[in-house]
Amino acid sequence: MPPFRPKRLASLALGLVFVAGCGEPPDAQAEGERGSSPAPAGAQVVIDELSTEYETLQVVRLAEMERPWGIGFLPDGDLLVTDREGSLYRVSDDGATPVSGAPEAHVQNQGGLLDVVVHPDHEENGWVYLTWSSGDGDATVPALSRARLEGDALVEMEEVFASNTPTSP
């Protein structure tokens, strides 16, 4: 049986929860051939078996965060997940590992560390793009930066765009 790799149908509620395929299509399950995969070590099974018309799923919590916001998909199957409060995590079957080097976001109202996108040629160039809010007090400025992901660190951070119009509540 192949190793457990969650289907990346994500639900972000109270923590980071992933829905994982439990095995064979429904017609094979009807014949008693369900091939469920065990949840990864350290993961919490939230719902052991959730059947749909097309597949039986397992809901697994891999990590918990304050306010998970954006998800970027790495070529190796890991995820980059922003927490609006200013942290970036690499999430794998083993849980969440902090990634250093994220921009210092101004967290207020809808501002903070927001979306993350992995460059389509990430395997060749290592680029990751982040949107975030800079500023102080009540005014925030939306910004876009990019950096290279090396292990669990962002390096060569550069600001690609910053709005010249601050927003306020």
N, C-alpha and C positions, 0 to 999 in steps of 0.2 A: 504494500500500500504506500502511495506517495506521502511525503511529510505533510503535516498540517499547514496549510496556507489559507488564512481566512479570505473569503470573498470580501472585497473591500466595499461592502455596502455599509456605510457608517451611519450611526445614529449618535448624535451628540446631545446627551441628556444626562445630567448628574455625573457624568464622567465620559470616558471614551469607550464606546461599545461597538463591537464588530459582529457582523453576522457571518457565520462560517458555514459553508456547505457541509452537510453531514454524510454525503455519500452518493449513492446511486440514484438515478432518476426514479420517479414514482412507480413506473411499471416494474422495475427490478425490485423495488421495495415490496411491492405487492406479492412477489414470489418469495419473500423472506430473505432477500439478499442485501439488506441494508448494510453498508460498509462505513460505519461512522468512524471518524477520526477523533482521537482524544484531544482535548483542549491543550494549548501550550502550557508548559510549566509556569506557575505563577499567575496564570489567567484565572478569572472567576467566571464560571458558567452562570449566566443570568437566566437563560432559557435553554434547557437541554435539547428540546426538539420542538421546532416550529414548522409545521407543514404548510406548503403552498400548493397551488395547482401544478407547479413545475418542479419543485425541489423541496427537500426537507432541510431545514437550516438549524444551526445552533448559534445562539447569541452569547458572545464572550466579551467580557470586560478585560482589556489589556492594560489600561492605565486610567488614572483619575487625575483630572485637572480642574483648576478653578473655573475658567471660561474658555474651553476649546473653541477655536474660531475657524481656522483654515487648515486644509489638508493638501499636502503635495505628495505625489506618488513617486518613490524612488525606483530605479530600474531593478534593484534586487528584491523588491517586494516590501521593503520597509516604508514607513510613512514619515513625513515631516509634518508636525502638527504645531500650529501657533496657539498660544494661550493669550487671549486679549490682554491679560495682566502684564505681558512683556516677556514671556519665556517661549523658547522654541524647543521642541522635543523630537527625538528620533524614536519612533514607536515600531517595535518588532514583536515577534512572538514572545520575547523575554520581558516585555514591558516597555516603559518609557525611559529614555536616557536624555538628560539635558544636553542641548547643543549650545556651545559658547559662541559669543561674537555677534549676537543679534543686536540690531540697533536699539538704543534706549528710547522706548516709546513713551509718549505722554498719554497716560491712561485717564480718560475722563469721558463721561457720557458714552458715545459710540467710538471714541478714540482708543488707541492702544496698538498692540502688534496684531495685524489683521491677516491678510491673505498670504499664502506661500504658493509659489509655482516653481516646479522643477523644469529647467530648460529641456526641450525635446532631445537635444544632443548631450544631455548631462553626462553620459558615460565618457564622452570625449572631452568636454570642457568644464564639467563640475559646477556650472552656474545654477544658482538658486535665486529667485526673485521674491522680495518681501514688500508688502505695503504696510505702512505704519503711520502713526501720528506723532509729529514733533510739536513742540511748543511749551508754553507754561501758562499758569493761571487758567483763565477761561478760554483762551484762544488756542486752537490747534491748527496745524498745517499738515495736510495729507502729503505723504512722500512715498517714493518707490526707490528701493535700493536693490543692488545685486551683490552677491558674494559667491565665492567658491566654497563648496562643502568639502572639507578634508577630514575624514573620520567623523568626530563629533564636535567639529569646530567650523565656524564660518570665517574665512580669511579673505583678504583683498576686498573688503567691503567698500562699495562706492555708491553714492547717491546718484540715481539716474534722473529723477524728477522730484521737484518739490513745488507745490502750488504757491503762487505769489499772493493768494487770497486766503488769509486765515479765516477759519470758521469759529463761531462761538455758539453757545446754546441758545 
